[in-house]
Amino acid sequence: MNIPKSVQKLFLLFCLLLGLTSCQKQGPSKDIHEILLSIHHYACRFDVTFCSNKNTNTYTAIQEYNEDGSYYMEFLDSDELKIRYSDNILQLSSPLFPIEISYPYEELNQNPLFLSYFLNRYFNCEDSSVLSRTKSSVTLKMPDYNDYIDHATLTVENNLPKTLIYFDKNGTPKVNIIYSEFVSNSSC
């Protein structure tokens, strides 16, 4: 049965909203370390802004992550790019491609668009890589292999991720992610 894309998107948005509204009232605010420890899988909607030397582009996307290592991301803008990752296979699909493209890929956890990239870095880094930590934010030094991304700051609000910003060596924001909806196993 072929379900129109607009109906699929509305259904996904409905599920996200249902998850948000079915949650119990938020308890007292937790420490950021506790919040990050409790995220094992999540679904979110976010706006991501890429800033280069010449221009700035903003896209809206949805993303899912499961602790089994499977990822899903769909850009909701005109190209409708979908990225699915499972069992070390990356699949790309879009109405612009006549076929779905699949190939082996083992390094998706190195993609800063996924919150799991930041979480992996946070839980596996040395203490010296944590540049600052407050009750509602943490800033990490990123690996030296990338000049474009030097450090990143994650902020939380109401016990859920709110923003994730990656900065270059000069402290200029290069990738700015703002979560408008976020549902995780710890949200309900």
C-alpha positions as CSV (number, residue, x, y, z in Angstrom):
1,M,0.0,0.0,0.0
2,N,1.5,3.4,-1.0
3,I,0.9,6.1,1.5
4,P,1.4,9.6,0.3
5,K,4.5,11.3,1.8
6,S,2.4,14.1,3.2
7,V,0.3,11.6,5.2
8,Q,3.5,9.9,6.4
9,K,5.0,13.2,7.6
10,L,1.7,14.1,9.4
11,F,1.6,10.7,11.0
12,L,5.2,11.0,12.2
13,L,4.6,14.5,13.5
14,F,1.4,13.2,15.3
15,C,3.4,10.4,16.9
16,L,6.0,12.9,18.1
17,L,3.4,15.2,19.5
18,L,1.5,12.3,21.1
19,G,4.7,11.2,22.8
20,L,5.2,14.8,24.1
21,T,1.7,15.2,25.4
22,S,1.4,11.8,27.0
23,C,4.4,12.4,29.2
24,Q,3.9,12.9,32.9
25,K,4.6,16.3,34.2
26,Q,8.4,17.0,34.3
27,G,9.9,16.4,37.7
28,P,12.6,18.6,39.2
29,S,15.4,19.6,37.0
30,K,18.3,17.1,36.9
31,D,22.0,17.7,36.5
32,I,23.1,17.6,32.9
33,H,25.2,14.5,33.5
34,E,22.1,12.6,34.7
35,I,20.1,13.8,31.8
36,L,22.7,12.7,29.2
37,L,23.2,9.3,31.0
38,S,19.5,8.6,30.7
39,I,19.3,9.1,26.8
40,H,19.4,5.7,25.2
41,H,17.2,6.3,22.2
42,Y,15.3,9.4,21.0
43,A,13.3,11.0,18.3
44,C,13.4,14.7,17.6
45,R,12.7,17.5,15.2
46,F,15.2,20.2,14.8
47,D,16.5,23.1,12.7
48,V,20.1,23.0,11.7
49,T,22.0,26.0,10.5
50,F,25.3,25.6,8.6
51,C,27.5,28.7,8.6
52,S,30.3,28.9,6.1
53,N,32.5,31.9,5.1
54,K,30.2,32.7,2.3
55,N,26.6,31.9,3.3
56,T,24.3,30.4,5.9
57,N,21.8,27.7,5.2
58,T,19.1,26.4,7.5
59,Y,17.2,23.1,7.2
60,T,14.5,21.4,9.2
61,A,14.9,17.6,9.9
62,I,13.6,14.8,12.0
63,Q,15.9,12.2,13.5
64,E,15.7,9.0,15.4
65,Y,18.3,7.0,17.2
66,N,18.1,3.6,18.9
67,E,20.7,2.2,21.2
68,D,21.1,-0.8,18.9
69,G,23.0,1.7,16.7
70,S,20.3,2.3,14.1
71,Y,19.8,5.9,12.9
72,Y,17.2,7.6,10.8
73,M,17.2,11.2,9.6
74,E,15.0,13.0,7.1
75,F,15.4,16.5,5.9
76,L,11.9,18.1,5.6
77,D,12.9,20.7,3.1
78,S,12.2,20.5,-0.7
79,D,14.7,17.7,-1.5
80,E,13.3,15.3,1.1
81,L,16.7,13.6,1.6
82,K,16.3,10.6,3.9
83,I,19.3,8.9,5.6
84,R,18.9,5.5,7.2
85,Y,21.7,3.7,9.0
86,S,21.5,0.2,10.3
87,D,23.9,-2.8,10.5
88,N,26.8,-0.6,9.2
89,I,24.9,0.1,5.9
90,L,24.1,3.7,5.0
91,Q,21.1,4.2,2.8
92,L,20.3,7.5,1.1
93,S,17.1,8.2,-0.8
94,S,15.5,11.2,-2.3
95,P,13.0,12.0,-5.1
96,L,16.1,13.4,-6.8
97,F,17.7,10.0,-7.0
98,P,16.1,7.4,-9.4
99,I,17.2,4.6,-6.9
100,E,18.0,4.3,-3.3
101,I,21.8,4.3,-2.7
102,S,23.2,1.9,-0.1
103,Y,26.8,1.3,0.9
104,P,28.9,0.0,3.8
105,Y,29.7,2.7,6.2
106,E,31.1,2.3,9.8
107,E,31.7,5.9,10.9
108,L,28.2,7.4,11.3
109,N,29.0,8.0,14.9
110,Q,31.4,10.6,13.7
111,N,28.5,12.7,12.2
112,P,27.9,15.8,14.4
113,L,24.3,16.1,13.2
114,F,23.5,13.2,15.5
115,L,23.2,13.9,19.2
116,S,24.7,10.5,19.7
117,Y,28.0,11.8,18.3
118,F,28.2,14.4,21.1
119,L,27.1,11.9,23.7
120,N,29.7,9.4,22.6
121,R,32.4,12.1,22.8
122,Y,31.1,13.2,26.3
123,F,31.1,9.7,27.8
124,N,34.4,8.6,26.2
125,C,36.6,11.7,26.5
126,E,39.2,12.6,29.1
127,D,38.3,15.1,31.8
128,S,40.5,17.6,30.1
129,S,38.2,17.6,27.1
130,V,35.3,18.9,29.2
131,L,35.9,22.7,28.9
132,S,32.9,23.6,31.1
133,R,29.9,21.9,32.7
134,T,27.0,23.5,34.5
135,K,23.6,22.2,35.6
136,S,22.2,23.0,32.1
137,S,25.1,22.9,29.7
138,V,28.3,21.2,28.8
139,T,31.1,22.3,26.4
140,L,33.5,19.7,25.0
141,K,36.7,20.0,23.0
142,M,36.3,18.0,19.8
143,P,38.9,15.8,18.3
144,D,41.7,17.6,16.5
145,Y,41.1,16.0,13.1
146,N,38.7,18.8,12.1
147,D,39.5,22.5,11.7
148,Y,35.9,23.3,11.1
149,I,34.7,22.0,14.5
150,D,36.9,22.8,17.5
151,H,34.4,22.6,20.4
152,A,30.7,22.1,21.0
153,T,28.2,23.2,23.6
154,L,25.0,21.3,24.4
155,T,22.3,23.0,26.5
156,V,19.3,21.4,28.1
157,E,16.0,22.8,29.2
158,N,13.3,21.0,31.2
159,N,15.6,17.9,31.3
160,L,15.7,17.7,27.5
161,P,18.3,18.8,24.9
162,K,17.5,22.2,23.6
163,T,20.6,23.4,21.5
164,L,23.8,21.9,20.2
165,I,26.3,24.3,18.7
166,Y,29.6,23.5,17.1
167,F,32.3,26.2,17.0
168,D,35.5,26.6,15.0
169,K,38.9,27.4,16.5
170,N,38.0,31.1,16.6
171,G,34.8,30.5,18.6
172,T,32.5,31.2,15.6
173,P,29.4,29.0,15.4
174,K,29.5,26.7,12.4
175,V,26.7,24.3,13.0
176,N,23.8,25.3,15.2
177,I,21.1,22.7,16.0
178,I,17.9,23.8,17.8
179,Y,15.6,21.0,19.0
180,S,12.0,22.1,18.7
181,E,10.7,18.6,19.7
182,F,12.5,15.9,21.6
183,V,11.2,12.6,22.9
184,S,13.5,10.1,24.6
185,N,13.2,7.1,26.7
186,S,13.8,9.4,29.7
187,S,11.1,11.9,28.7
188,C,8.1,9.9,29.9
